[in-house]
Amino acid sequence: MDAIVYSLKVSVFLIAFYLMFKSLMSRETLHRANRYLILGSIGLSFVLPLWHITLNAAPGHAVTAAELSQSVVWLEEVIVGGGASHSFDWRVLAVVAFYAGIGVCLLRMILSIIGVLRVIRRGERQTLPDGTVLVITDDEQAPFSWIKYIIINRKDHDENLQEILTHERAHIRCRHSIDVLVCDVFCCLQWFNPAMWLLRRELCAVHEYEADKAVLDSGINAKQYQILLIKKAAGGKWYSIANSFNHSKLKYRITMMSRKKSSGWTMAKALYVLPIAAFAAIAFANCSKTEGEITKNPDLQNLEKMPADQYNQILELMGGEVKEDMLVFNYEDATGEMTVTSMSPDGTVRPVSDEELEKMRVPDDIVVEELIEESEKDFDNDQVFMLVEEMPEFPGGDLELRKFIAENVKYPAEAKEKKIKGKVFVQFVINKDGNVEDVKLARGVDPLLDEAAMDVVKSLPQWKPGRQRGQNVKVSFTVPINFQLD
């Protein structure tokens, strides 16, 4: 999921850069500058989401031992019974679709390269004085260039060789094939984003403008060359990975040839990248601790109230009443990260920093150990942790854990007959070997459901154990199992 979230952030910047380029720079004749601007915009779009600047957070109060003593580490709820929903997890579907799209686009790009190589291998090759290789083919093939090769059919070789050679040599000299290859890789990563494909089209158009200018600068008659372009506008097959002679829209190419040269001051419009970068700095700002202050988790800064479903679960677990502030640990299976909030009795929450957790320790059987390696304090790895550097992992992830419980829990027949239902909270420990131990009831509904829930948790297969400072340690979890009836 992290990759998808990152890709969505990238897509926002690509859309912004495309809209700004299209409105400000696409009609200018600064072809080389536009080429670098497009490539730079694509590169920045992939870099800016990774850019985090630090801002000082507002001071917060210290976490009390009372808060830490009422702590809950949540796994996602498992629903079993007649009301259970076994629908496919949308996150899995999103991940599969995302990587499938990348795979299809990569396959398409590879097939295009293979097609070009086949044409080169079948054609008659001639090495020209400047090192380029002219490939003459008998196929009805539109002229194109790729890397150091110029592919031309025999008819064009006999009738229009000079104009086509000048045009394609410009592509090779400017290394346009490398641009297209790099851009296609980015297109594979952003296959779902129209702005990425539109930027690629703009880049290919700029390539043609640059090559057309080289032809006119060589002394070839402009009208004669434009007539040739019109004749070739409906040319034969071409490959997406290559620079084709008739690749771009004819109208724009002819218009660009006759357009007055843009002034150097026009490049000032390219400064549109600055407000977009500034937006990135604000959007992805992070908060850091200064002396006497705390770090806010950026994902929780806008959270003011605990979600109702989770708050109700906490009330159930705490016996229907939360008397003091308490810490709530949320383990996110998609990212493998733990987020911590401090919740007051009315459900109001605030972020809790790692620095606060580092200072807190519970004298009972649940310990939150200091997170920083520099700490000189040793720990007893027979203790049970709630938060460690590497959390235990169920084989296949949290989705497989929920699936295992849902498929293996046995809804007692007697409970069904008596129409007993409800949510059972089971606490368990993953030991240093990754096995389940110390299974106990955190909050029950009925002995029949309580025993069924504990039995399925006891049957869980071996996990990848949690680790703290390079050592395997015990980690505690609580899982809600919701028994429902039709």
Stockholm file with secondary structure:
# STOCKHOLM 1.0

chainA/1-486         MDAIVYSLKVSVFLIAFYLMFKSLMSRETLHRANRYLILGSIGLSFVLPLWHITLNAAPGHAVTAAELSQSVVWLEEVIVGGGASHSFDWRVLAVVAFYAGIGVCLLRMILSIIGVLRVIRRGERQTLPDGTVLVITDDEQAPFSWIKYIIINRKDHDENLQEILTHERAHIRCRHSIDVLVCDVFCCLQWFNPAMWLLRRELCAVHEYEADKAVLDSGINAKQYQILLIKKAAGGKWYSIANSFNHSKLKYRITMMSRKKSSGWTMAKALYVLPIAAFAAIAFANCSKTEGEITKNPDLQNLEKMPADQYNQILELMGGEVKEDMLVFNYEDATGEMTVTSMSPDGTVRPVSDEELEKMRVPDDIVVEELIEESEKDFDNDQVFMLVEEMPEFPGGDLELRKFIAENVKYPAEAKEKKIKGKVFVQFVINKDGNVEDVKLARGVDPLLDEAAMDVVKSLPQWKPGRQRGQNVKVSFTVPINFQLD
#=GR chainA/1-486 SS CHHHHHHHHHHHHHHHHHHHHHHHTTTSSCHHHHHHHHHHHHHHHHHGGGCCCEEECCCCCCCCHHHHHSEEEECCCEEEETTCCCCCCHHHHHHHHHHHHHHHHHHHHHHHHHHHHHHHHHSEEEECTTSCEEEEESSCBCCEEETTEEEEEHHHHHHSHHHHHHHHHHHHHTTHHHHHHHHHHHHHHTTTCHHHHHHHHHHHHHHHHHHHHHHHHTTCCHHHHHHHHHHHTTCCBCCTTSEETTCSCHHHHHHHHHSCCCCGGGGGGGGGHHHHHHHHHHHTCEEECCTTCCCCCGGGTTCCBCCHHHHHHHHHHTTSCCCSCEEEEEEETTTTEEEEEEECTTSBEEECCHHHHHHCCCSSSEECCCCCTTCCCCCCTTSEESSCSBCCBCTTCHHHHHHHHHHHCCCCHHHHHTTCCEEEEEEEEECTTSCEEEEEEEECSCHHHHHHHHHHHHTCCCCBCEEETTEEEEEEEEEEEEEECC
#=GC SS_cons         CHHHHHHHHHHHHHHHHHHHHHHHTTTSSCHHHHHHHHHHHHHHHHHGGGCCCEEECCCCCCCCHHHHHSEEEECCCEEEETTCCCCCCHHHHHHHHHHHHHHHHHHHHHHHHHHHHHHHHHSEEEECTTSCEEEEESSCBCCEEETTEEEEEHHHHHHSHHHHHHHHHHHHHTTHHHHHHHHHHHHHHTTTCHHHHHHHHHHHHHHHHHHHHHHHHTTCCHHHHHHHHHHHTTCCBCCTTSEETTCSCHHHHHHHHHSCCCCGGGGGGGGGHHHHHHHHHHHTCEEECCTTCCCCCGGGTTCCBCCHHHHHHHHHHTTSCCCSCEEEEEEETTTTEEEEEEECTTSBEEECCHHHHHHCCCSSSEECCCCCTTCCCCCCTTSEESSCSBCCBCTTCHHHHHHHHHHHCCCCHHHHHTTCCEEEEEEEEECTTSCEEEEEEEECSCHHHHHHHHHHHHTCCCCBCEEETTEEEEEEEEEEEEEECC
//
